[in-house]
Amino acid sequence: MRPRSAHESDEQDESSASRPVDARRSVDPRKIRADDLRYLLAVARTGRLVAAADALGVDHTTVSRRIAALEKSVGLRLVERGTEGWALTDIGRAVSENARAIEEAVHRVVDTVAGQDVPSLRGTVRVSAPDGFGTLFVAPALVRLRRRHPQLQVELVTATRQLALRPSGFDLALVIGVPSSGRLVTEHLTDYTLGLYASDAYLARHGKPESVAELREHPLVFYIDSMLQVGDLDIERHLPGVSPAFSSTNVFAQLEATEQGAGIGVLPAFLARRTRLRRLLADEIDIRLPITLAVRREAVAHPAVRALWNALRHEVADRGAELIPGTNAG
């Protein structure tokens, strides 16, 4: 079910909804229901009507109706359908950014009534991160943040992919490489190392490669080239002429396949160190890639997002030796 908003109204409404913002145009503030802004925020965070409805404790038709009412009040389109769900328009993002102040004011009222001198973090924060880094570094940071702020709801979406040109569905994202979207505020968080790893059983059966050239005689375990969306993980950049024989979109499947002897895995050191896999050709193959922290501009000032940002900085600073073996800092 998609919203009946300015998207599906008559031609006059459609024209009104899609015209550029004019600072001189008049909007009657009495027609804007502050509560409708909560629905816009929920769609901004999740990028899905059903997910937004779950977060708000209503059904998706209610979300659709309230977004449509808000769009009618302001006379502009605030959300639009994209390839990965619903995304905010430029004016929708601006409205959403201002709406956060209303949500935070409500939370402060709740804290005041509850007699809390120090405001707690509330609401929902959604984080997107690659499978391995998200599981081993982001998840612990989220857990500790929730211990300090039990009213905070955290959501972790793991996938090794690049960000969409019109980012939505997350407040904060960790990506491999450097995203180019102008709608994001970014910071280099850390680097991490990938190396070649194999099990003792595999080496006993097939022998140990003594040079990079000999790798062509061994099956490699890595990502599916045709489905890979992260240019920095293109195997041709790091090992020209070598093609994976066992491929997966999931790094944990690659790790398991390597442990089971499927071949030589190109794996993050922070994952392989937890196993009995042996590092191969460490002097010749030491791939270092950046992890960038990216925040949607309208989410930068959100207290929970800032708190998580700091928590992730501390996480990688404390565990830098796992990300790049032989160092003491991320």
RALIN-V703080 format. One record per residue. N is the residue number from 1. RES is the residue in one letter. SS is DSSP state (helix for helix, strand for strand, loop for the rest). D_CENTER is the distance of its C-alpha to the mean C-alpha in Angstrom with 2 decimals. Layout:
N_RES_SS_D_CENTER / N_RES_SS_D_CENTER
This chain:
1_M_loop_25.11 / 2_R_loop_23.95 / 3_P_loop_24.99 / 4_R_loop_28.45 / 5_S_loop_27.93 / 6_A_loop_29.12 / 7_H_loop_27.82 / 8_E_loop_30.67 / 9_S_loop_33.41 / 10_D_loop_36.53 / 11_E_helix_36.83 / 12_Q_helix_37.70 / 13_D_helix_34.63 / 14_E_helix_32.42 / 15_S_helix_34.05 / 16_S_helix_33.61 / 17_A_helix_29.93 / 18_S_helix_29.06 / 19_R_loop_31.24 / 20_P_loop_29.85 / 21_V_loop_29.63 / 22_D_loop_33.06 / 23_A_loop_33.39 / 24_R_loop_36.92 / 25_R_loop_36.19 / 26_S_loop_37.07 / 27_V_loop_34.97 / 28_D_loop_36.74 / 29_P_helix_34.60 / 30_R_helix_36.67 / 31_K_helix_35.10 / 32_I_loop_31.51 / 33_R_loop_30.64 / 34_A_helix_28.36 / 35_D_helix_27.12 / 36_D_helix_25.87 / 37_L_helix_23.36 / 38_R_helix_21.62 / 39_Y_helix_21.06 / 40_L_helix_19.57 / 41_L_helix_17.12 / 42_A_helix_16.16 / 43_V_helix_15.63 / 44_A_helix_13.61 / 45_R_helix_11.14 / 46_T_helix_11.17 / 47_G_loop_12.27 / 48_R_loop_14.88 / 49_L_helix_18.40 / 50_V_helix_18.86 / 51_A_helix_15.76 / 52_A_helix_16.86 / 53_A_helix_20.35 / 54_D_helix_19.52 / 55_A_helix_17.96 / 56_L_helix_21.13 / 57_G_loop_23.57 / 58_V_loop_25.02 / 59_D_loop_25.21 / 60_H_helix_23.34 / 61_T_helix_26.60 / 62_T_helix_26.76 / 63_V_helix_23.39 / 64_S_helix_24.69 / 65_R_helix_27.96 / 66_R_helix_26.71 / 67_I_helix_24.45 / 68_A_helix_27.52 / 69_A_helix_29.70 / 70_L_helix_27.59 / 71_E_helix_27.57 / 72_K_helix_31.30 / 73_S_helix_31.87 / 74_V_helix_30.36 / 75_G_loop_31.52 / 76_L_loop_28.31 / 77_R_loop_25.45 / 78_L_loop_22.28 / 79_V_strand_20.02 / 80_E_strand_20.30 / 81_R_strand_19.45 / 82_G_strand_17.09 / 83_T_loop_16.52 / 84_E_loop_13.36 / 85_G_strand_14.79 / 86_W_strand_15.88 / 87_A_strand_14.94 / 88_L_strand_16.78 / 89_T_loop_19.57 / 90_D_helix_20.28 / 91_I_helix_22.65 / 92_G_helix_20.37 / 93_R_helix_17.79 / 94_A_helix_20.81 / 95_V_helix_22.16 / 96_S_helix_18.97 / 97_E_helix_18.83 / 98_N_helix_22.45 / 99_A_helix_22.05 / 100_R_helix_19.95 / 101_A_helix_23.22 / 102_I_helix_25.00 / 103_E_helix_22.61 / 104_E_helix_22.81 / 105_A_helix_26.59 / 106_V_helix_26.88 / 107_H_helix_25.14 / 108_R_helix_27.56 / 109_V_helix_30.42 / 110_V_helix_29.45 / 111_D_helix_29.38 / 112_T_helix_32.72 / 113_V_helix_34.32 / 114_A_loop_33.13 / 115_G_loop_34.77 / 116_Q_loop_31.76 / 117_D_loop_32.58 / 118_V_loop_29.13 / 119_P_loop_26.45 / 120_S_loop_23.76 / 121_L_loop_20.09 / 122_R_loop_19.58 / 123_G_strand_17.42 / 124_T_strand_13.97 / 125_V_strand_10.70 / 126_R_strand_7.51 / 127_V_strand_4.63 / 128_S_strand_1.81 / 129_A_strand_4.45 / 130_P_loop_7.71 / 131_D_helix_10.36 / 132_G_helix_12.75 / 133_F_helix_11.15 / 134_G_helix_8.89 / 135_T_helix_12.24 / 136_L_helix_14.61 / 137_F_helix_13.20 / 138_V_helix_10.36 / 139_A_helix_12.33 / 140_P_helix_15.55 / 141_A_helix_14.37 / 142_L_helix_13.25 / 143_V_helix_16.61 / 144_R_helix_18.62 / 145_L_helix_17.20 / 146_R_helix_18.23 / 147_R_helix_21.57 / 148_R_helix_22.30 / 149_H_loop_21.06 / 150_P_loop_21.78 / 151_Q_loop_21.44 / 152_L_strand_17.72 / 153_Q_strand_15.57 / 154_V_strand_12.22 / 155_E_strand_9.86 / 156_L_strand_7.63 / 157_V_strand_6.28 / 158_T_strand_7.12 / 159_A_loop_7.92 / 160_T_loop_9.28 / 161_R_loop_9.12 / 162_Q_loop_9.26 / 163_L_loop_7.91 / 164_A_loop_10.54 / 165_L_loop_13.39 / 166_R_loop_13.15 / 167_P_loop_9.57 / 168_S_loop_9.46 / 169_G_loop_8.25 / 170_F_loop_5.89 / 171_D_loop_7.60 / 172_L_strand_5.75 / 173_A_strand_3.22 / 174_L_strand_5.42 / 175_V_strand_7.11 / 176_I_strand_10.70 / 177_G_loop_13.09 / 178_V_loop_13.19 / 179_P_loop_11.64 / 180_S_loop_14.63 / 181_S_loop_13.76 / 182_G_loop_16.16 / 183_R_loop_14.21 / 184_L_strand_11.89 / 185_V_strand_13.17 / 186_T_strand_12.36 / 187_E_strand_13.80 / 188_H_strand_14.61 / 189_L_strand_13.70 / 190_T_strand_15.66 / 191_D_strand_17.12 / 192_Y_strand_17.62 / 193_T_strand_20.43 / 194_L_strand_20.95 / 195_G_strand_24.51 / 196_L_strand_26.87 / 197_Y_strand_27.62 / 198_A_strand_30.17 / 199_S_loop_31.91 / 200_D_helix_35.54 / 201_A_helix_36.57 / 202_Y_helix_35.18 / 203_L_helix_36.88 / 204_A_helix_40.10 / 205_R_helix_40.20 / 206_H_helix_39.08 / 207_G_loop_39.74 / 208_K_loop_37.71 / 209_P_loop_36.90 / 210_E_loop_38.65 / 211_S_loop_37.16 / 212_V_loop_34.28 / 213_A_helix_36.78 / 214_E_helix_37.40 / 215_L_helix_33.80 / 216_R_helix_34.80 / 217_E_helix_37.04 / 218_H_loop_34.25 / 219_P_loop_31.54 / 220_L_strand_28.02 / 221_V_strand_24.92 / 222_F_strand_21.62 / 223_Y_loop_19.12 / 224_I_loop_20.59 / 225_D_helix_21.43 / 226_S_helix_21.72 / 227_M_helix_18.28 / 228_L_loop_16.45 / 229_Q_loop_14.16 / 230_V_loop_13.65 / 231_G_helix_16.96 / 232_D_helix_16.97 / 233_L_helix_17.28 / 234_D_loop_20.29 / 235_I_helix_22.97 / 236_E_helix_25.72 / 237_R_helix_24.65 / 238_H_helix_25.23 / 239_L_loop_27.85 / 240_P_loop_29.78 / 241_G_loop_31.72 / 242_V_loop_30.04 / 243_S_loop_28.42 / 244_P_strand_26.66 / 245_A_strand_28.93 / 246_F_strand_26.42 / 247_S_strand_22.94 / 248_S_loop_19.87 / 249_T_loop_16.28 / 250_N_loop_15.62 / 251_V_helix_16.32 / 252_F_helix_18.02 / 253_A_helix_20.34 / 254_Q_helix_21.17 / 255_L_helix_22.00 / 256_E_helix_24.19 / 257_A_helix_25.91 / 258_T_helix_26.76 / 259_E_helix_28.17 / 260_Q_loop_30.19 / 261_G_loop_31.71 / 262_A_loop_30.23 / 263_G_loop_30.22 / 264_I_strand_28.87 / 265_G_strand_25.14 / 266_V_strand_23.01 / 267_L_strand_20.80 / 268_P_strand_18.86 / 269_A_helix_21.51 / 270_F_helix_19.54 / 271_L_helix_19.67 / 272_A_helix_23.17 / 273_R_loop_24.69 / 274_R_loop_24.43 / 275_T_loop_26.72 / 276_R_loop_30.20 / 277_L_loop_29.19 / 278_R_strand_31.13 / 279_R_strand_29.79 / 280_L_strand_31.64 / 281_L_loop_32.60 / 282_A_loop_30.62 / 283_D_loop_32.59 / 284_E_loop_32.04 / 285_I_loop_28.43 / 286_D_loop_25.96 / 287_I_strand_22.80 / 288_R_strand_20.65 / 289_L_strand_17.25 / 290_P_strand_15.12 / 291_I_strand_11.66 / 292_T_strand_10.51 / 293_L_strand_8.85 / 294_A_strand_8.08 / 295_V_strand_8.93 / 296_R_strand_10.39 / 297_R_helix_14.11 / 298_E_helix_15.15 / 299_A_helix_13.02 / 300_V_loop_14.30 / 301_A_loop_17.45 / 302_H_loop_16.18 / 303_P_helix_17.73 / 304_A_helix_15.18 / 305_V_helix_12.37 / 306_R_helix_15.02 / 307_A_helix_15.99 / 308_L_helix_12.68 / 309_W_helix_12.51 / 310_N_helix_16.02 / 311_A_helix_15.48 / 312_L_helix_13.09 / 313_R_helix_15.73 / 314_H_helix_18.39 / 315_E_helix_16.80 / 316_V_helix_16.74 / 317_A_helix_20.09 / 318_D_helix_21.70 / 319_R_loop_20.65 / 320_G_helix_20.94 / 321_A_helix_23.69 / 322_E_helix_21.48 / 323_L_helix_19.16 / 324_I_loop_22.22 / 325_P_loop_25.36 / 326_G_loop_28.33 / 327_T_loop_26.64 / 328_N_loop_26.43 / 329_A_loop_23.48 / 330_G_loop_19.95
